[in-house]
Amino acid sequence: MRVRISVLCATVGLVCATGVTALVASPTSGRTVPCRENIGGTRFPYVGSIFSRYRYRLVLGAVAVPPAYLEQVVPTGEKPWTYWRKAGLVVRADGQAVSIRVPSGWRGRASITWGNGGNGVFDSLRIAGCSGGAARGLSYAGGFYLRSPSACLPLVFGVGRRTEMVRFGIGRHC
């Protein structure tokens, strides 16, 4: 089953409309997102909005992630991932790869997708280390798939040997 989802990604005043086709099935364990799947460059660290509740958060000095609270979860009309929340990422273009993992206790309840290629849903992703300079970030379209309409979802981010757990209130506050 395929679900066609339109994604709007605002990065530093640039609004980029792109179609993301995601395979809505059981997530596969992992995938490496290549540099060519970024949807644009921006200054890093990326903040997003002037309004604090919409600001992106800096994780491990290498990735800007969406705000802690993400409203506007939409139904997909497909099973098993009946809900979707779009949210882009911005990764520092300094050559370091970033890993993103759904903790084992959440697998089957939530999955993730980033990259521009309709490659499906995953339990873990690795955003390839891309060059461009420490003051430049690369944006990736994607987001979260859920089985329920809301969640306080933890994701584990990794850069080198460092990791950090970050919570996302999707459709509700954590």
Secondary structure as a PSIPRED ss2 file (coil, helix, strand):
# PSIPRED VFORMAT (PSIPRED V4.0)

   1 M C   1.000  0.000  0.000
   2 R E   0.000  0.000  1.000
   3 V E   0.000  0.000  1.000
   4 R E   0.000  0.000  1.000
   5 I E   0.000  0.000  1.000
   6 S E   0.000  0.000  1.000
   7 V E   0.000  0.000  1.000
   8 L E   0.000  0.000  1.000
   9 C E   0.000  0.000  1.000
  10 A E   0.000  0.000  1.000
  11 T E   0.000  0.000  1.000
  12 V C   1.000  0.000  0.000
  13 G C   1.000  0.000  0.000
  14 L E   0.000  0.000  1.000
  15 V E   0.000  0.000  1.000
  16 C E   0.000  0.000  1.000
  17 A E   0.000  0.000  1.000
  18 T E   0.000  0.000  1.000
  19 G E   0.000  0.000  1.000
  20 V E   0.000  0.000  1.000
  21 T E   0.000  0.000  1.000
  22 A E   0.000  0.000  1.000
  23 L E   0.000  0.000  1.000
  24 V C   1.000  0.000  0.000
  25 A C   1.000  0.000  0.000
  26 S C   1.000  0.000  0.000
  27 P C   1.000  0.000  0.000
  28 T E   0.000  0.000  1.000
  29 S E   0.000  0.000  1.000
  30 G E   0.000  0.000  1.000
  31 R E   0.000  0.000  1.000
  32 T E   0.000  0.000  1.000
  33 V E   0.000  0.000  1.000
  34 P C   1.000  0.000  0.000
  35 C H   0.000  1.000  0.000
  36 R H   0.000  1.000  0.000
  37 E H   0.000  1.000  0.000
  38 N C   1.000  0.000  0.000
  39 I C   1.000  0.000  0.000
  40 G E   0.000  0.000  1.000
  41 G E   0.000  0.000  1.000
  42 T E   0.000  0.000  1.000
  43 R E   0.000  0.000  1.000
  44 F C   1.000  0.000  0.000
  45 P C   1.000  0.000  0.000
  46 Y C   1.000  0.000  0.000
  47 V C   1.000  0.000  0.000
  48 G C   1.000  0.000  0.000
  49 S C   1.000  0.000  0.000
  50 I C   1.000  0.000  0.000
  51 F C   1.000  0.000  0.000
  52 S H   0.000  1.000  0.000
  53 R H   0.000  1.000  0.000
  54 Y H   0.000  1.000  0.000
  55 R C   1.000  0.000  0.000
  56 Y C   1.000  0.000  0.000
  57 R E   0.000  0.000  1.000
  58 L E   0.000  0.000  1.000
  59 V E   0.000  0.000  1.000
  60 L C   1.000  0.000  0.000
  61 G C   1.000  0.000  0.000
  62 A C   1.000  0.000  0.000
  63 V E   0.000  0.000  1.000
  64 A E   0.000  0.000  1.000
  65 V E   0.000  0.000  1.000
  66 P C   1.000  0.000  0.000
  67 P C   1.000  0.000  0.000
  68 A C   1.000  0.000  0.000
  69 Y E   0.000  0.000  1.000
  70 L E   0.000  0.000  1.000
  71 E C   1.000  0.000  0.000
  72 Q C   1.000  0.000  0.000
  73 V C   1.000  0.000  0.000
  74 V E   0.000  0.000  1.000
  75 P E   0.000  0.000  1.000
  76 T C   1.000  0.000  0.000
  77 G C   1.000  0.000  0.000
  78 E C   1.000  0.000  0.000
  79 K C   1.000  0.000  0.000
  80 P C   1.000  0.000  0.000
  81 W C   1.000  0.000  0.000
  82 T C   1.000  0.000  0.000
  83 Y E   0.000  0.000  1.000
  84 W E   0.000  0.000  1.000
  85 R E   0.000  0.000  1.000
  86 K E   0.000  0.000  1.000
  87 A C   1.000  0.000  0.000
  88 G C   1.000  0.000  0.000
  89 L E   0.000  0.000  1.000
  90 V E   0.000  0.000  1.000
  91 V E   0.000  0.000  1.000
  92 R E   0.000  0.000  1.000
  93 A E   0.000  0.000  1.000
  94 D C   1.000  0.000  0.000
  95 G C   1.000  0.000  0.000
  96 Q C   1.000  0.000  0.000
  97 A C   1.000  0.000  0.000
  98 V E   0.000  0.000  1.000
  99 S E   0.000  0.000  1.000
 100 I E   0.000  0.000  1.000
 101 R E   0.000  0.000  1.000
 102 V C   1.000  0.000  0.000
 103 P C   1.000  0.000  0.000
 104 S H   0.000  1.000  0.000
 105 G H   0.000  1.000  0.000
 106 W H   0.000  1.000  0.000
 107 R E   0.000  0.000  1.000
 108 G C   1.000  0.000  0.000
 109 R C   1.000  0.000  0.000
 110 A E   0.000  0.000  1.000
 111 S E   0.000  0.000  1.000
 112 I E   0.000  0.000  1.000
 113 T E   0.000  0.000  1.000
 114 W E   0.000  0.000  1.000
 115 G C   1.000  0.000  0.000
 116 N C   1.000  0.000  0.000
 117 G C   1.000  0.000  0.000
 118 G C   1.000  0.000  0.000
 119 N C   1.000  0.000  0.000
 120 G C   1.000  0.000  0.000
 121 V C   1.000  0.000  0.000
 122 F E   0.000  0.000  1.000
 123 D E   0.000  0.000  1.000
 124 S E   0.000  0.000  1.000
 125 L E   0.000  0.000  1.000
 126 R E   0.000  0.000  1.000
 127 I E   0.000  0.000  1.000
 128 A C   1.000  0.000  0.000
 129 G C   1.000  0.000  0.000
 130 C C   1.000  0.000  0.000
 131 S C   1.000  0.000  0.000
 132 G C   1.000  0.000  0.000
 133 G E   0.000  0.000  1.000
 134 A E   0.000  0.000  1.000
 135 A E   0.000  0.000  1.000
 136 R E   0.000  0.000  1.000
 137 G E   0.000  0.000  1.000
 138 L E   0.000  0.000  1.000
 139 S E   0.000  0.000  1.000
 140 Y E   0.000  0.000  1.000
 141 A C   1.000  0.000  0.000
 142 G E   0.000  0.000  1.000
 143 G E   0.000  0.000  1.000
 144 F E   0.000  0.000  1.000
 145 Y E   0.000  0.000  1.000
 146 L E   0.000  0.000  1.000
 147 R C   1.000  0.000  0.000
 148 S C   1.000  0.000  0.000
 149 P C   1.000  0.000  0.000
 150 S C   1.000  0.000  0.000
 151 A E   0.000  0.000  1.000
 152 C E   0.000  0.000  1.000
 153 L E   0.000  0.000  1.000
 154 P E   0.000  0.000  1.000
 155 L E   0.000  0.000  1.000
 156 V E   0.000  0.000  1.000
 157 F E   0.000  0.000  1.000
 158 G E   0.000  0.000  1.000
 159 V E   0.000  0.000  1.000
 160 G C   1.000  0.000  0.000
 161 R C   1.000  0.000  0.000
 162 R E   0.000  0.000  1.000
 163 T E   0.000  0.000  1.000
 164 E E   0.000  0.000  1.000
 165 M E   0.000  0.000  1.000
 166 V E   0.000  0.000  1.000
 167 R E   0.000  0.000  1.000
 168 F E   0.000  0.000  1.000
 169 G E   0.000  0.000  1.000
 170 I E   0.000  0.000  1.000
 171 G C   1.000  0.000  0.000
 172 R C   1.000  0.000  0.000
 173 H C   1.000  0.000  0.000
 174 C C   1.000  0.000  0.000
